[in-house]
Amino acid sequence: MRIGRTLAPAAVPIPLSDLAASIGRCTDKKQIARFSYELKEFFGVQHCFLVSSGKAALFLILKALKAVHPEKNEVLIPAFTCYSVPSAIKKAGLKIRLCDVNPDTLDFDFDKLDDFFRQNDLSPSPAQGHAKILCVLPTHLFGIPADVEKLSKITRGKVTIVEDAAQAMGAEDQGKKLGTLGDVGFYSLGRGKAFTTLEGGVILTNRSDIARQLKATIGDLPEYSQKEICRLICQSILLAVFLRPWLYWLPNSLPFLNLGETFFEHDFPVKKLSPFQAALAKNWQAKLNVLQQRRRVNANYYLEKLSSGIQHVRRVQNQSLPDVIRFPFLTQSSEVRDRIVELGKKAGLGIMPSYPDSIDGIKELQEELKGQQYPGAKLLSKRLITLPVHPYVNHSDTKRICDLVGSIEKTTT
């Protein structure tokens, strides 16, 4: 067990002063209206909905789309993505369709995606018998922009685009805010995301038909109980204290907390966002700007140091925009990845692998998704690694991380 300075893989500091102020507003529903208004103004959208998590947001979007298009029942997603995505799809009672990914961009393999849409008739005419795709989900993994414009051209405007910006709140691509490029988008406000209210999800859209369905559904959702708000407050205090590197070793050493573990959830709560969480988001634009600046400094350092002289690291090509919540790169082999993770863990450097398998490898989904191969997604599950960039990471930390990777390079070439 490591005792001493230890970095979390991803983190968003929560000042105790903000917590104290939020506790005093935990029953003030005006905080929800304020937060919603600010989000609409900042992102330039007509409709905003606040719920209990990013996966709850996706679930509600899918339910709304199913109501708009009852004849459609399949959701096309990348074969390598967060496990919360297929979890929300299954909870919505829909079928999962996978497309492989390009390991160099973490985006769809667009050649395969184009082949899929050429082979599948997307005409809405029932006589032609296809058109089962309800929507497609481009994913801005770790905050790296997916090519939504290219996806729109391939789908020819015949399929709804649900933008998975869960990890990309505040990030942009060519001056356009991620999460606003498709028909509807969502963010996660969970811990370790771009910005946090401990739990929470945001849905944005300009489409009135989707908004009408969302409004009807979300209006009937339960609110957080007083007991649940007390739980959120307690968790927020613990997070604010124990995310600090000189204390993080303690929760990180407790195996029952499952920190850093990835699970496929069969079910999860779907609620309205609470006033406490909305209050915790007060001044979120200024806070997010500071967080982005700090993460960019660390990401740019990795870009500089890991771009040359290290033979077993291949930088993700689409990282012209370093607004990432974790910095990803590909190792030469799974053995090299495992060695880096092992030494990083012993040194408390917050180095982590990504998702443990491609979506078709999730035990609960294997029967449904068997029969197809996704080599790009499998490669990422074996070789992708992430480095911490959050504000608790200082220059000494980034240097130690790069030195560690460099030392492994010397022993494996």
Buried (B, 14 or more C-beta within 10 A) or exposed (E): EEEEBBBBBBBBBBEEEBBEEBBEBBEBEEBBEBBBEBBBEBBEBEBBBBBBBBBBBBBBBBBBBBBBBEEBBBBBBBBBBBBBBBBBBBBBEBBBBBBBBBBEBBBBBBEBBBEBBEEBEBEEEEEEEEBBBBBBBBBBBBBBBBBBEBBBEBBEEEBBBBBBBBBBBBBBBEEEBBBBBBBBBBBBBBBBBBBBBBBBBBBBBBBEBBBBBBEEBBEEBEBBEEEBBBBBBEEBBEBBBBBBBEEBBBBBEEEEEEEBEBEBBEEBBBBBBBBBBBBBBBEBEEBBEEBBEBBBBBBBBBBEBBEEEBEBBBBBEBBEBBBBBBBBBBBBEBEBBBBBBEBBBEBBBBBBBBBEBBBBBBEEBEEEBEEEEBEBBBBBBBBBBBBBBBBBBBEEBBEBBBEBBBEBBEEBE
